[in-house]
């Protein structure tokens, strides 16, 4: 045995499970009177928030909830959603945030599949929850959250959240996880085909990705963070834990409203927010008088799709500095970013935005990213041209899919997580997504990137939103079909105008053959639902 192993094994004094639960305990003891929560007229300090989390843990334990029990939540971005991120895992239970836009059938499937013992829900979702519960043989205990910002509404249950907290001990002695591999959260993927898969997170991954967020954004102490990103989405990209670790302020927003976002940014001097490109696009299209409200530095982290260069440029002109990241539900949210180089500041706006739209390099808390052949896992050349699939490995990759060993084995085949996203690798090692494996258009044997085509469409002055999908074609196999939402003052734009604009900027085979003007269907996180558009294109 090596001299470095004799009598030097891990012990309780020097080896403790990593868990984001440590963040709130430290913040509440160091900054007890600092602001933690802003929601409408509600203001709470870190001491008050920590007490509420301990009461929640105590009350749930008092009702028989414990290690590895699932606690589902159907909540918008409100303070209770922050509290469950700590109160539930404090007793070793697993938090299952539900997508607030789901239908009753999908909710019922998740509650049953995840074996939820408790469901904490906001009154806004009374009807859909009532319907979902009616489909279950063994319904969970339902707890009603009455948010003053929503208004009265109909109670989802006789058991009120505040009454539940009153059952709990404010000095509850909660326990650290014995093992950092213990599950902390269950997040369902938005299954576009078949049933959604349950992605399981552990304490270690949540802890590390929360720190990774801080490192990549160089966030100092006490950031003021605006909740524009749905907190149910990958546990809010782990930001409930990140902002808490930094003794920051959580500014809540029940519903994404561009005017409200701008008002809250100014009123509370918001420093950071996360959003899908669609949200930034909405801010860009606000009247100049509303945009002038931003009078201090604001940082926006954007993911969900590659934002068109034009949108990035327009947002930065408003005074919002954009950081582009990429990740998946299976990786705790973002795990790569377009790490910035000072010399890029000198580039013209268009080129700067083009660079910024790359998905970039790995977080310091992720161990590996590569672009490789989907079957052989052989890395592609770093030529910015050869398309391969993105693969990842490291501590911030999920435990696996709940009750689905086959899907887990497929996703982890060859010792890498298969993302299903297609990309190129540039000579500097920066990754740039070209498409989803299922979205790439193959026309006459040529690959067409829908992302490249959408980037061109966004440069047209009349285009507010655009999405491109494959339309089946007898001759070519597939041709590009563009779905477009026009700006209010450009309603006279026609299909021929769009096609001729694309011809000026793209090779002929990449130009859309079909253009449909419509509102684009979206998920609750602002992602455009391309599978809906693909069905429409097939039906044309």
N, C-alpha and C positions, 0 to 999 in steps of 0.2 A: 504493500500500500504506500502511496506517495506521502511525503512529509506534509503535503498540503491537504491531505485527507484525514490525517490522524487527529482525532479529537476535535475536528473542525466541521462537523456535520451541522445541517440546519437545525435551529432550535426556536422555541417561542420568542426568544429575545431578538433574533435576527432574521426570521423568515415568517412573514405574515402574508396571508392571502391579499392580493391586490383587489380593491373594491372601490367604486365611486362613492360608496356610503361614507367613506372617510372624509370626503370633501365637505359635506354639510356639517359634520361634527366640528371640524376645524374652523370653518367660516363662522359658525354661530358662536364659538368660544372666543375667536380673535376679533370679530367685527359684529358683536351682538346687536348694536344699535344702528348699524348701517342699513339703508333701504334694500329690500330684497324683491318686493313685489309692487307693481303698479298695475291696477286693473280698474278702469273707470274711476270711481271715487275710493276704491280700496287701496290702502297703503299698509304694508307690513314690513317689519324689520327681519333680520336674519334670526334673531332669538325667537320671535313669534312664529316664523315659518318652521324652524326646527321643532318647536313645541308641538305644532299642528301635525307634523310628520310622525312624531313619537306617539301622539294620541291616536293617530290613524293605525299605526302598527299595533299598538296595545289593544285597540278596539277590535281589530280583525283577529288578533290572537285570542281575545276573549270569546270570539264567536267560532273558535275551532279552526281557524286558518293557520297553516304553518308551512314548513319546508316543502318546496316543490308543488304547492297548491297553486293553481292558476287564478289570478285575479284579472278579469277583463275590464277595460274601461272604454266607454264611448263618450269622449269629451272633446270639445273644441279647445282652442288655446286659452285656457283660464287657469287661475292659481291652483285649483285642485289637481290639474294635470301635472304640475310641478311636484306637488305633495306626494302623489302616488309613485313618482319615480324614486322616492326615498322610503316612504312609509311601507310600501309593499315588500321590497327586498329586505327591509330591516328584520322581517320575521322569516326570511328564507323563501318567501313566496315568489312567484314569477309573474311579472307584469305583462299583460297582453293588450296593447293599445289597438283598438279597432278603427278602421277607416270610417270616418263619419258620413261618407257618401254612399256607403254600401246599402244594398237592399236587404230585406228581412231574411231571404233565403241564404244569402252569403254569410250574414251575421250568425244565423242559426248553425250553419255548417262549422264556423270557426269556434263558437261556444261549445259545440259538441266535440269537435275534433281536439280542441285544447283542454277539454274537461274542466271548464271554468266553474269554480265554486262560488265566485262572487262576480257581480257585474255592477260597476259604478257608472251611472249614465246621467247626462244632462237632459233637462226637460224638453229641449228642442227636438230630441229624438224619441219622444214618448211613443209615437205611433209605430215607428219601424221596430222599436225594441219590443213593444207589446206583441206585435205580429211574430217576431223572431222567437220570443219566449214561448208563444203558443205552439211552436213546432217541436219543442223539446220534451222528451220523456222525463228528464231530470233537470228542471230549470235551476239556475244559480240563484243565490240570494241577491236581490236587486236593491241598489242604494240610489236614491234620487238626489241629484245635485241641482240646487235652485240658485242659479247665477243671477244676481241683480241686473247685470247688463243685458240679459235676455228678456227680462220681464216675467210676468206671472207664469204662463204656460201650465200644462197639466202635469201633475206629479207622476213619475214613472213607477213610484213605489210608496208605500206608507213609511218606509224607513228613510229618514232624511240624513244627508251626509253630515250636517252640523250636529245632529242628534247623535250620530254614530261617534263623532269625535268626542262628544261629551262623555261617552262611556269609557274613553281611553285615559290612561295615566300620562300626564304631561312630562313626567320624569322616567318614562318607561325605559327599562334597561334592555335595549335591543342588542342583538348579537351579530358579530362579524361572520361572514361565511367561513366555514372551516376550510373549504377548498375553493380556490378562485375559479375552478372549472365549473362550479355550481351555476345553474341557469339563473339569469337575472331578468330576461325578457323573451317574449315570443312575439314575433312580427310576421304577419302573413303577407306573402307576395301578392301583387295584384294579378292573379292568374288570368291570362288572356285566353287560355284554352284549358278546359278542365277545371278541377278544383284548385284553389290557391294552396301554396305550400307554406308550412309553418317553419319559419327560420328561428333557430334558437341561439340566443346570445349568452355569453358567460360574463362573470364579474371582471375577469382579467381583461377581456376584449373591450368592455365598456369603459373601464378605467383608462386603458391605453389610448383608445380612440378619442376620449375626452381630452387627454393631454395632447394628442396629435393635433386636434383642432386649435388649441392654444398656440402650439409651437409654429404651425404653418402660417397662422394669422398674426403672430407676434402680439397677441392681445395682452395688454398690461393689466394691472389690478383695477377692479371696479369698472368694467365695461358696462355700458347701458345697451342692452340687447333687446331688439324688437322682434316679437314672435310673429313673423309673417309666414315662416315655414310651418306646416302642420306638425304638431308635436307627436302625432301618432305615427309619422313617417320615419321609420328607422329610429324610433325614440328621439325625434327631433334632431337627427344626425348626432346624437349624444350631447347636444348643447344644454339640456337641463343640468347635466353633470358638469360640463365645462364652465358655464357661467357661475354656477354655485361654487366651484373650486376657486374662482377668481373673486369671490365676494362681489359679483356684479349685480345689476338690477335687471330683473325680468319684467319687461313691459309687454303686457298681453293684448292680443287682438283676436277677438272671436271670429271675425270674418275678414277676408282680404278685401280691402276697399282702398283704391289708390289715393283718394283724398284724405282718408283717415290716416293712412301710412305717412303721408307728407306732414299732416298736422302733428302726429305723435313724434315724428323725428324732430320737429322744431320745438315742440312743447317740452319734451324730456331730454333734449340734446342727445338723441340716440347715436351711438357710435358704431354699432354693428347690427346687421340683419342678414338672413339667408333667404334665398328665394329661387324659384324656377325662373327661367328666362321670360316666361309669359308675364310674370309679375313686374319685372324690370321694364318690359315692353309697355305695360299699362302705365307705368310712371312716365315713360318717355312721351306717351301720347296725351298726357295731361296738359291743360293750358299753361302758357308761360308764367302767368301770375301765380299759379299753384306751385310750379316747380321752383320758383324764386324763394320758397320757404326754406330751402336747404342752405343754411348760412354757416355751417361748420363741417369739419371733415366727417364723412360717413363711409363705412366700409361695407360692401355687399359681397357675400359669397354666393356664387351662382352655380347650379348643377341641374341635372335632370335631362339636359340635352345640350348640345353645343350651341351657345348663343350666337346668332349671326353677328358678324363683325360690326355691322351697322348699328345694332342694338347696343353692343358694348361701347362703341364710340359715343353714341348719344347719351348713354347713362353717365359716362365719365365727364361729358361736357356739363352735366347737371351738378357735378361736384361729388359724385359717388364713385369711390374707387372700387373696381371690380376685381375679385379674385375668383378664378375659375377652377372648380374642383370636379372630381368624378368618383363615383362609387356605386354600390348597389345595396339592396336590403341585406344581402348575404355578407356584406363587409362593414356592417354597423354604420352605413352612410358613406361619406366621402373618405377616400384613402389615397387619392392622387391629387396633385394640384399643379397648375402652371406656375412653378416657382419662378419668381421674377428676377431679371438681371438689369442692373442700373443702366447699362448701355442701350437697352430697349426703349428707355424713356425718350431718346432722341429720334426715334423713328416717327415718320408721319402717322397721323391718327389711323388711317386705313390699315397700314402695315402693322402698327402696334396692336390694333384690335384683332388682326389676323393671327398674330402670335399668341395673344391672350386667349383665343378661342381653342387652343390646344388643351388636351387633358393632362399633359405634362408628365411629371415624375412622381414617385411614391412619397407618401408621408414618411417622416422619420420613424413612425411607429408601425410601418408595414415592412416586411422583410424582402418581398420580391414582387416585381411586375415584369412581364415580358409580352411581346407580340410574337406569336408563333403559329405554325401550321396547326389547324384544329385537330388533325388526326395523328400526326407524328410528334407534335410538341417541339418541333425543330424551330428555333428562333428565325424570324424573317430578317433579311438584310436591313440595315439602318439606312435606307435610301429615300424615305419619305414617299415611296411609291408602292412597295409590295404590301398587299393587304393580308393580314392574319388576324387571329383571334387574340383578345387580351386575356392573359392568365395572371393569377395572383396567388401568393402564399404568405402566411404570417399569422401573428397573434390576433389580428383583427379580422380574421375570416371566421364565419359562424362555426358553432359546434356541428351543425348539420340540420337536416330537415326532420321535424317532429314526426315520429312514427312512419318514416319513409326511407328505409335503408337503401333501397334501390336508387332513388333520386339522389341521395347523398353520395353513394358510390360513384354514380355517373358524373356528378358535379366535381368530385375530387380525384377523378381518374388520372393516373400518372403523377400524383403528388402535387398537383396544382388545381386551383379553383378555376373552372371554365366559366367565363362571364357571359359568353354568347354575344359579345360586342366585337365588331370588326374594326381594325385600326391599322395605321401605318406607324413605323418608328422612324423618327427623323435622325440625321447624323449625330445630333447632340443628345440623343437618347430620349427625347420628348415624344410622348405618345400622342397621336391625334386620331380620334374616333372617326371612322368613315360611315359606319352604319351598324344597326343591329343585324345579327346573322339572318334574322327573318325579314329585315327591311330592305336589304340590298336589292336593286333592280338589275336583272340580267336580261339585256335587250340585244338580240342578235349575237349572243356570246360575249358581249361587252358588259363589264360591271359599271353601273351608274350609282354613285353615292347620293342618296336622297338628301343628306346633310349639305353637300356641296350645292346642290340645286336649290335647296331652301335658302341658303346663304345669298344666292343671287336674287331670288325672289324678294327677300327682305330689303334689297337695295332699291327696288322700284318705289318711287315716292308715294304710290297709292296703296301699297300693301301694308296692312296692320299685322296680320298673322298668316302664316303659310305652312302647309304640310304636304309632302309628296309621298305617294305610294305607287306600287306597281299595279298596272291594269293589264289583265291577260290580253294577249294579242295573237291572232292566228299566225301571222307572218313572222313577227319578231320574238314571240314567246311572251315578252312583257314590254310595256312602254310606260314612261313616267306620266302619272296623273296628278295634277296640282290642285289642292283645295285651298282657297284663299278667302280671307276676310278683309274687305276693303276698309280704308279709313273713311270716316263720315263725309269728308269733303272731296272724296275721289270716287263717288259712286258711279261715275260715267265710264270708268275703265272697263274695257271689253277683253274677251279671250285673245283676240288678235293682238292687242296692245302688249299683253303679257308675253305671248309667244315671240313677238318680234324683239322685245326687250331681252329675253333669254338668248335669242340668236346672236345678239351683240356681245354676249359675255360667255357663251358656252359652245363647246363642240356640238355639231348638228344632232348627233345621236342622243345627247343628253337633254335636249330641249323637250319640255312637256308636250305630249300630243293632245292632251285634254286638260282643260282648266275649268274648275267648278267654283263659283262664288257662293260662299255659305259661311255660317258660324261653325267653328271647329269644336267637336266633342272633346271634353277634357276630363282627366281624373281629378280627384280632390286635391292632388298636389300640383295641379296646373300642367301636367303632362298631356300632350295631345294623344288621344286614343286612336292610334294608327290602325288597330285591328278593325275598328268601326269603319274607318275610311276605306280600308282594303275591301271590306264587304260591299261598301257603296260602289267602289270602282268596278268590282266584279259584276255587279248588277247592272251597270250602265249598258 
